[in-house]
């Protein structure tokens, strides 16, 4: 039975979805501004934010009055640069998280002995069907038959032999490659 999510989990998920929508929107805005150049023009105690669009047009975007506070001034006049910086930082952070997740997965896989992974694989119905076409052929009706066929194909007496470097391990990985190719071809 699957546990029901907590209310906080549901709210966090809603917020993540809303954030994704906002991020997509910000990326679309940045894409529309690509090639534009924002400049500042100051006169009469006012600063004007002016754009030179990629189409060649020059347009006044806004005027910042002299009574604007320094942090307000900086935010308004630097909005375009801040958007580009934010999207760049977000993209690099997301890439780093993906890299770390991949590293974590590789580490997790390394911690599981190959013999254990082979034992789990022998329980897989598709792997059992795959093994039917290997070796002496014939039916592989379950986990025990798959275990026996695997050991026979690799010429080993125990799957723990796969945990040690050697020919059996190499053959096991070649067999896994064949299994993946068989699955991607639709299996049987």
C-alpha positions as a printed Julia matrix, in Angstrom:
188×3 Matrix{Float64}:
  0.0     0.0     0.0
  1.39    3.36   -1.03
  1.64    5.99    1.69
 -0.31    9.17    1.16
  1.85   12.26    0.75
  1.93   14.78    3.54
  0.24   18.13    2.99
  3.65   19.88    3.08
  4.9    17.55    0.33
  1.92   18.43   -1.84
  2.47   22.15   -1.26
  6.18   21.85   -2.06
  5.37   20.0    -5.27
  2.86   22.7    -6.27
  5.49   25.36   -5.58
  8.09   23.45   -7.65
  5.65   23.27  -10.56
  4.9    27.0   -10.27
  8.64   27.73  -10.16
  9.17   25.64  -13.31
  6.5    27.64  -15.13
  8.11   30.93  -14.03
 11.55   29.7   -15.1
 10.24   28.73  -18.54
  8.67   32.18  -18.84
 11.92   33.92  -17.83
 13.87   31.86  -20.37
 11.35   32.85  -23.06
 11.75   36.53  -22.15
 15.55   36.23  -22.27
 15.3    34.54  -25.68
 13.12   37.39  -26.97
 15.69   39.91  -25.74
 18.63   38.11  -27.33
 20.62   40.55  -29.42
 19.13   43.63  -27.71
 21.43   46.03  -25.88
 20.28   48.04  -22.88
 22.01   51.31  -22.08
 21.55   54.1   -19.54
 21.15   57.77  -20.37
 21.26   60.34  -17.58
 19.99   63.93  -17.69
 17.82   66.27  -15.61
 18.35   64.13  -12.46
 16.76   61.16  -14.19
 18.17   58.02  -15.66
 16.54   56.47  -18.67
 16.85   52.8   -19.6
 17.02   52.61  -23.38
 17.15   49.55  -25.59
 18.69   49.11  -28.98
 16.75   46.13  -30.31
 18.27   43.53  -32.56
 16.02   44.96  -35.3
 17.82   48.31  -34.99
 15.03   50.19  -33.24
 15.9    52.44  -30.3
 13.22   52.65  -27.6
 12.91   54.23  -24.17
 11.95   51.48  -21.69
 11.65   53.46  -18.46
 12.77   56.49  -16.53
 14.21   56.19  -13.05
 13.71   59.39  -11.07
 16.32   60.93   -8.79
 14.38   60.04   -5.63
 14.75   56.29   -6.3
 16.88   54.62   -3.63
 20.26   53.22   -4.74
 19.19   49.56   -4.46
 15.98   50.3    -6.43
 18.03   52.1    -9.07
 20.48   49.21   -9.34
 17.71   46.6    -9.63
 15.79   48.48  -12.32
 18.76   49.54  -14.43
 20.44   46.14  -14.19
 17.34   43.98  -14.74
 18.45   42.54  -18.08
 21.96   41.69  -16.84
 20.49   40.23  -13.65
 18.12   38.02  -15.66
 20.98   36.71  -17.79
 23.12   36.1   -14.68
 20.27   34.33  -12.88
 19.52   32.03  -15.82
 23.2    31.23  -16.27
 23.62   30.41  -12.57
 20.43   28.33  -12.58
 21.58   26.41  -15.65
 25.0    25.7   -14.15
 23.46   24.67  -10.82
 21.01   22.32  -12.55
 23.87   20.77  -14.56
 25.89   20.29  -11.36
 22.93   18.64   -9.62
 22.51   16.28  -12.61
 26.24   15.44  -12.45
 26.07   14.81   -8.7
 22.98   12.63   -9.11
 24.79   10.6   -11.77
 27.84   10.27   -9.49
 25.59    9.15   -6.66
 23.94    6.56   -8.87
 27.33    5.26  -10.05
 28.49    5.05   -6.42
 25.31    3.24   -5.43
 25.79    0.73   -8.23
 29.4     0.15   -7.21
 28.29   -0.65   -3.68
 26.02   -3.45   -4.87
 28.18   -6.5    -5.61
 27.9    -7.82   -9.14
 26.85  -11.2    -7.75
 23.86   -9.55   -6.05
 22.9    -7.71   -9.22
 23.18  -10.99  -11.16
 20.92  -12.71   -8.62
 18.32   -9.92   -8.99
 18.57  -10.18  -12.76
 17.82  -13.9   -12.63
 14.43  -13.01  -11.11
 13.52  -10.87  -14.13
 11.05  -12.62  -16.47
 12.51  -10.88  -19.52
 16.03  -12.01  -18.62
 14.71  -15.56  -18.24
 13.17  -15.37  -21.74
 16.45  -13.95  -23.06
 18.4   -16.87  -21.55
 16.13  -19.37  -23.33
 17.96  -18.56  -26.56
 21.4   -18.86  -25.01
 23.59  -21.9   -24.37
 21.85  -25.26  -24.61
 18.59  -23.38  -25.23
 15.23  -24.51  -24.03
 12.89  -23.2   -21.37
 14.06  -21.17  -18.39
 10.95  -21.4   -16.21
 12.09  -19.4   -13.21
 14.78  -17.88  -11.04
 16.56  -21.16  -10.25
 16.67  -22.19  -13.92
 17.97  -18.73  -14.86
 20.64  -19.02  -12.16
 21.71  -22.42  -13.49
 21.76  -21.22  -17.13
 23.74  -18.1   -16.21
 26.38  -20.11  -14.35
 26.59  -22.54  -17.24
 27.02  -19.75  -19.81
 29.75  -18.11  -17.73
 31.38  -21.42  -16.72
 31.22  -20.55  -13.02
 30.07  -22.53  -10.0
 29.01  -19.48   -7.95
 27.88  -15.96   -8.86
 30.3   -14.62   -6.21
 33.03  -15.33   -8.77
 31.63  -12.32  -10.67
 32.72  -10.03   -7.84
 36.37  -10.69   -8.71
 38.07   -9.34  -11.84
 38.5   -11.97  -14.51
 37.11  -13.62  -17.61
 33.79  -14.59  -16.01
 33.08  -10.96  -15.11
 33.95   -9.83  -18.67
 31.64  -12.47  -20.12
 28.89  -11.41  -17.7
 29.12   -7.78  -18.87
 29.08   -8.89  -22.53
 25.97  -10.95  -21.74
 24.38   -7.86  -20.12
 25.14   -5.85  -23.28
 23.48   -8.58  -25.37
 20.46   -8.54  -23.02
 20.11   -4.74  -23.31
 20.3    -4.99  -27.1
 17.74   -7.8   -27.05
 15.38   -5.67  -24.9
 15.79   -2.6   -27.1
 14.92   -4.75  -30.09
 11.6    -5.57  -28.44
 12.63   -8.84  -26.85
 10.3   -11.73  -27.46
